[in-house]
């Protein structure tokens, strides 16, 4: 039975000592992160009466987060997870509380931008968790694939549950309740995660100047051509997410069923979550670069389904099926992409590289949402689904153009070595003749 195979495989994954503890601790922080966006919008809409202000303040936080996350990842690579996560979590609680006070006391709008922009030092617990899995199963490729699939499923679970929890708290208790809860959960989760020292990856030795191994970048991880390809692909994938969210809200609003948008978007996340868990059970037989191309092609294909449903004026049931199907292709693409980040970069740049990849997704979400909002105001309902379909096609195009860079250094070195061996053999034969 698939369910038995699923349980058995993931039970084996969590047999590693300490795996359950850091996963549960990290889950608290990741749920908190997924609560922030909705909590901020509801708070400012209720207390300041402006969705426009809420949107621009949220965008300011996304921009600074996209910049701050890689910088924080670099510190983690240099000093270790615990030494960075603890002060970052404690610091991040300060501007969050300051924002709540500014809203409560009626402070000028610029203080809201400043406070939310300062909340850019939140630890990337998802990336740190993937680093721990990579260390625990460094000699088991199948287990690392299973762990990356599980982490992607967790991401989708958080982004299903977080906004729902935030909306519940903001509407039943107080508009401030969502951000207060996310602050408590985020700080607690980060501190508990940092306390799990036995699963923390050791710091890799820094290479001597001028002795960086061939194929491994020195300095910014973006010097690796493969990571640049992945970041651009992730940016286009983020546009898929952002555009799908805004277009779905606009489409349901045109049908007079705006409240159903949350359930429809949950179906996208549910499809990705299920696909991620099942994808982890498959034994990888092809190179990750090939799997990434296949995933991007599948994503581009299934995102034509919501476009067809939207342009055809389909009801919510048909659209829900199309969105669930669309979600099933994103998880395998993201899982393989994160696996490639791990394999393309040396261990000393792991956290920074993961943060750069996530920043690409965040920027893409912001851009996709902004473009989709403009289209929703000026075009017929359902037309906006052309944006995620086009963004998925762009992701596939980027991956195809840069496919030769999506090979780990070892594979490239092996190919170069084989070519050199063949050339030497040919020279020996020629000399003999």
N, C-alpha and C positions, 0 to 999 in steps of 0.2 A: 504493500500500500504506500502511496506517496507520502501520506501523513506520517507513517511509521519511519520511512526513510528520512523524512525531514527532521523528526525528533531525534533519531539516532545520530544523524550527522552533526546537528548542532549540540547535542549532548557531548559528543566527542570534542567539539571545539571548546566547550567550557570546562573540559576536564583539566585544563591548564590551571595550576594554582593561582588564585587571585584574579582570574578572568571575570568571574561574576561580580566581584566587588567593584572593580574599576568601571565595568560596563554600567552597573546600576547608578554609581556616582555620576558618571558622565551623562547619563540619561537625564538627570535632574537639570543639569546646566543646559543641555540641548533643548529641552522642553521650554526652559525659560527664554532662550533665544528666539524660539518660534512664537512666543507670546508677545514679544516686544512691539512688532509692527501694528497689530490690531489694537493693543492696549494704548499705544501712543495716539493713534487716530481717534479712538473713542474718547480718550481723555481730552484732547484739544478740541474736538468737535463739540463736546458737552460743555467744557469750561470756557472756551474762547469762541465757540460758535462758528468755526471756520474749518471746513475741510481743506481749503487751499493752504492754510497755514499748517495744518497737520501733514499734508503731503510734502510741502517743501522742507519742513523740519525733519521728516522721515528721510527725505532724499539727502539732506546734509549728513545725517548719521550714516547712510549707506556709503557715501563718498569717503568720509573719514575712516569708516570701517574697512573699506577696500584698501586704503593706504596703510592703516595701522596694523591690520592683521598680518601681512608679510613681515613687517618690522618686528612684531611680537614673536612670529615664528622663527626669525633669525636669532632672537635672544634665547628662545627655547633650545635651538640647535647648539648654541654656544655654552649655555649655563645649565640646561636640564629643565625638565618639565616642572618639577616641584618648586624650584627656586624662582621660576618666572610666574607660574600660575597663581601662587598664593598672593604675592603683592599686586598682581594685575587684577585679581578678583576683588581684593579689598579696595583698591583704588577705584575700580569701576563702579562700586556702590556709591561713591561720593557724588559724582555728577548726576547720577540717577536720582538720589535723594534731593539734590539741589534743584533738579528740574521740577520735581513734585512741589517743592516749596515755592518756586517761582510761579508755577501755575496757581497755586493756592493763594499766594499773596498778590497776584495781579501784576507781576513784574513785566517790564517791556518784552516785546516779542524777541528781540535780539538775544535776550538771556536764554530763551528756549533753544535757539540755534546753538549757542555756545555750549550749553549743558549737554545737549544730545550729541553734538559733534565730539565732545570730550569722552563720551561713552564708547570710544573706539578700541579700548584696551581689553575687551572681553576675551578670555582665553579661548582658543579654537579647540574645544574638547573633542570634537569629531576627528580632527587631524591627529591629536595626541593619542586618541584611542586606536586609530589605525597604525600609528607608530608602535604602540605596544603590541598589537597583534603581529605586526611584521617582525618584531623582536622575538616574541614567544614562539613563533612558527617560522623562524628564519630558514630552517632546513626542510620545510614542508610546503611546497608550492600549492598543493591542493588545499591545505588548511588556510593558507593566506587568501586564496581565492574565495573560500567559504566565508572567511572573516570579513573581507571587503564587501561581499554580498550582504552579509548580515548588517554591517554598518550602514549600507545604503538603505536597507529596509528600515533600520532604526531612524534614519533621517526622515524618511517618508512618514513613519508613525508619529514622529514629533510634530511634523508640519500638518498632520491631520488633527492631533489632539491639542496642540498648543493654542491655535486661534480659537478653538471651541471653548477651551478652559478660560482663556482671556476674556472672551465675550461674556461668558457666564458670570465671571467675577465682576466685570465692569457694569453689567446691567442689573445684577441682583444685589450687590453690596454698595459699591461706589465707583465712579469713573477712575479713581486712583488705584483701585484694588488690583487691577491687572498688572500695572507696573510694579506695585509693591510686592506682589507675589512673585513676579519674574525676578525681581532683585534678590529676594530671599532665596528662591530656588537656585538662581544662578550662582550666587556667592557660596551657598552651602554645597552645591554640587561640585564646584571647582575646588573648594577646600577638601572635601572628601576624596575627590579624584586625586589631588596632589598627595594626600596621605597614604595612598596605596604605593608605597615605595618599592615593594619587591617586584612589581611588574614594570617599573619605569625603565626604559631603555638606557643603557650606559652611554655616556658621551663618547663619541668616536674620537680617536686621536687626530689632532690637527696635522695636516701634511706640512712638511717643511717647504719653505718658499722655493718655488721652482721645481718641486718634485710632485706635482699633481699628476695622477695617473692619466694616461691618454684616454680621451673620450669622456672625462669627468670635468665639469665646468669649475672654474675658480672664480669667486666673487658672487655676483647675483646668479641664482638658478636660471634666470631667463636667458643666460648665455647659452644654455643648452637648446639647440634648435627644436628638439622634440617637445620640450616644455612650452616653447612659444606656439607650436602648432596646437598643443592641447589647450592652452589658455584661450586662444582664439576660438577653438571649437567649443569650449565651455562657455565662452561669452555668448556665442550664438545659441547654445542650449539654454542659457539663462534667459535669453530673449523669448525662447519658447515658453518658459514658465511664466514670466511676467505678462506676456501678451495673452496667454491662455486665461490667466486669472481675470484680467480686466475685461476681456472680450466676453467671458462667461457671465460676469456680473451684468454687463450691458445687455447681453442677449436675454437673460432671464428677466431683466427689468422691462425690456420691450414686450415681453409676454405677460407682464403684470405679476410675475412670480419671482421677484428679486430675492426673497428669502431662501429660495431653492438653490441659489448660487453656491452657498457653503457646502451643501450635500453633493452637488455636481463636482466641485473642486476636490472634495474628499474622495470621490470616485477615481479621479486622476491619481491621487496619492496612493489610494488602495491598490490600483492596478500596478503601480510601480513597486509598492511594498511586496505584493504577492510575487511579482516577477523577480524581484531581487532575491527573495528567499529560495525560490525554485531554481534560479540561475546558479545559486551557490552549490546546488547538488550536482550540477553538470561537471564532468571532468574536463578541464581545458585541454583541448587537443591541438589547437592552432596557436600561433604566436599571438601575443596580446595586441599587436598592431593590426593584425588581420581581424581579430575579434572586434576591435574598436571600429573598424570600417564597416563590418557587418552590422554592428549595433546602430551606427549612425545611419546606414541605409534603411534599416528597419524603422527607425524613428521617423525618417523622412517619409516613409511609405504610410505608416499608420496615422500620421497627423493629417493625412488627406481625408480621413474619416470625419473628424469634427468639421472640417471645411465643407465637405459635402452635406453634412447634416445642417450646418448653419445656413448655407446658401439655399438649401432646399426647404428651409422653414420648418424643420423637424420639431417635434414636440420634445419635452424634457426627457422622456423615457429613452427615445432613440438617441438623443444627444448624450445622455448619461452612459449608454453602452459605448458610444464612439469615444467618449473621453476616457472611460476605463481602459479601452483597447489602446488608446494613445499613451496612457501611462505605462503600459506593460513594456514599451520599448525603451523608455528613458533609463530605467534601472540598469539593464545590462550595459548600456553605453557608459553610464557614470561609473559603474563598478570597474569596468575594464580601463576606463580613463584614469581612475585613481590607482589602479594596479600599475599602469604605465608610468605614472609620476614616481612611484616607489622604485621602479626598475631603471628609469632613465637617470635618476639623480643618485649621487653618493649619499650614504647615511648621514653625513654631517650637514646636509642641506634638506633633509627629509621634511621637517616641520615647515620651513620657509617655503619649500616647493608646494606643499599641500595648501598652505595659506594663499599663495599666489593663485593657485587653481581655483580655490573657493572665491577669491576676490573677483576673478573673471566671471564666475557665475553671478555674483552679487551685482556687478556692473551691468551684466546682461539683463538681469531681472528688472533693474531700474529703467534701463533703456527700453526694454520691451513693453513695460507698463506705460511709460510715457507715450510711446508711439501708438499703442493700442488705445489709450484714452483719446488721443486726437482723432483716430479713425472712427471710434465709437460715436463721437459727436457729429461727424460729417458724412458717414456712410450708412448704408442700410444695415439692419441687425444681421449678424452672422458673417458679414464681410470681414470683420476683424480676424476671423479664424484663418484668413490667408496669411496673416503675420506669423503665427507659430509654424505653419506649414512652410513658409518661405525661409524662416530662421533655421528650421531643421534641414532644409535643402542646402542652406549656406554652410551649416556645420558639416554636412557630408562633403561638400565641395572643398572646404578647408582641409578636412582629413585626407581626402584623395590627393590634393596637391602636395601636402606635406607627409605623405605616407612613408617615404623613404627615411624620414627622421624618426618614425615611431618604432624604432628597434633599439632595445637596450644595448649599451656599449659592448657587452659581452658577445651579443649576437653579431654586431657589426665587426668586432675584432675577429670573431670566429670566421666570418665570411671573408674578411680581408686575409686572414691567415690561410684559409683554404685556397683563395686565389693565388696567394704568394707561393704556396706549395706546388700548385699546378704549374705556375710559371717556372719555378726552379726545376721541376721535373722535365718540362719541355726543353729547358736549356741543357740539362744533363743528356737527354736523348739526342739533341742536336750536336752536342760536342762529341758524343760517342760515334755518331754517324760520320 
